[in-house]
Amino acid sequence: MGTGLTEFPLLDAIAGRRARRFGLGMELPSGPLAYTSKAEPVPLSELERSMLIAAGTGVTGWTFGVPFGPDRPDEHAHYTQRYTGRTTPTAAGIGTPVLFTADDSGTYLTNTRDRLPERVREFEGDRASALEHIVDLCRANTVQLSERRLDLPAAPPHMLEPNLWMANASGSTLFMPVGDASEQVLGFMAMALANGNVLVDDIAGRPAGDPGPFIRSGLLNETKRVPLTVLQQMAYEGNVAELAFIGHNIVLTMQAMGLGGLYFNGLNRWSILGAFSEGGVEGLGFRFVHDDRWVLPNPVGLDGHIEGLCPPYVSDMSEAVNIFIDRKFGPEGAYDPRTPGPWQDAKTVKQGVTPYSAEFVDCLTDVAQYVYDTYGRFPNTFTTMVLSGYVQAVHLDTGFYDTNYQPGAYLETHAHHMERWHGAGAGS
């Protein structure tokens, strides 16, 4: 990869990060910066798109997990859901995000969350070869969902007005990281319950489920109480942070590659996921659940690709909890001793983690089922699938910046991007 990417300084990427919206083929129709590009739109190449996907969700080795929990002082902690290390962190190693990408060639999904690494650090040795390895892993875990660009009209309510002229435009590549809040909340619930906390439905002013039997057995401590809204807010904040990390990694890599674009909001997540499909706007085609108690429908998954741990993908929350636990303790799960890990003696560490007791499973199921039965959704305070921000990448129209801005509006990588990435020998 003779592009200079592996030599670009991190601090230059951080200091040089800017929202550079104007790409080749775009038009800013009026105002003091009115400008019409003299070039046609130039889509990112497959290599460029794959590089950015790898920056956002590439597998980089094993994580080290959460090593200790006071509820089991003599064992390795049981909180981690996945030990797959990626380019961005996830809360407690629950690791739910996937990455959707759309450009002129189609719409894609990259899902690396359950990809088992080969070694502690995938990115070692010759940097160019290591980067190529990570990119290839992402390619192997990417599927094409359609052969056309994301169906997202440039009009309200699908976009905020300031984005109409540039968002999802021809030549651009749109990155959309999505997290699974159902699994995230189950992970946080399991952590809280394992440490004896009684979960309280502070909206209704009562316990979540029936904690009495579990208090009497000593599993829960009635003096330790956690409000459900607080726990779910923590889970939502974790999801949003993880998705933002993916976006920021992509944006920093864009500086090193010399691509324009930005991390932004202002696109209707319901439109993108597919809530307006009956009106002819397909979006990504997610499944939605409707309820008269809600103002907006709830996205629960994309059939066959990312499915929430809640109905309609399961019959009830007991089945959801069993799937959650199987991902942790079942075949190829986080604590399956037959699978490797980051430790010198992975088998011994994993064998030492006691699976959840039947009583604990009943307790977790009781709380989760209470939430679903009471509110008709899981979680109940925000969407099951979380989409909070986007990255758009474009080939920068340097003429727009030369005409309207002072010198230094873009980096040296932007000035020489086309020759380095699209000239003779580029990418070799």
ABEGO torsion letter per residue (X at the ends): XBAGAAABBAAAAAAABBBBABBBGBBBABEAABBBBABBBBBBBAAAAAAAAAAAABBAEBBAEBABBAABAABBBAABABABBBABBBBGGAGABBBBBBBAAEBBBBBAAABBBABABABBEBAAAAAAAAAAAAAAABBBABABBBBBBBBOAABBAAAAAABGBBGBBBBBBBBBAAAAAAAAAAAAAAAGBBBBBAAAGBBBEBAAAAAAAGABBAABBBBAAAAAAAAAAAAAAAAAAAAAAAAAAAAAAGBBEBBBBGBBAAAAAGAAAAAGBAEAGBBBBBBAABABBBBAEBBGABBBBBOAABABAAAAAAAAAAAAABBGBAABAABBBABABAAAAAAABBBBBAAAAAAAAAAAAAAAAAAGBOBAABBABBBABBBBBBBBBAAAAAAABBBGABBAAAAAAAAAAABBGBGX
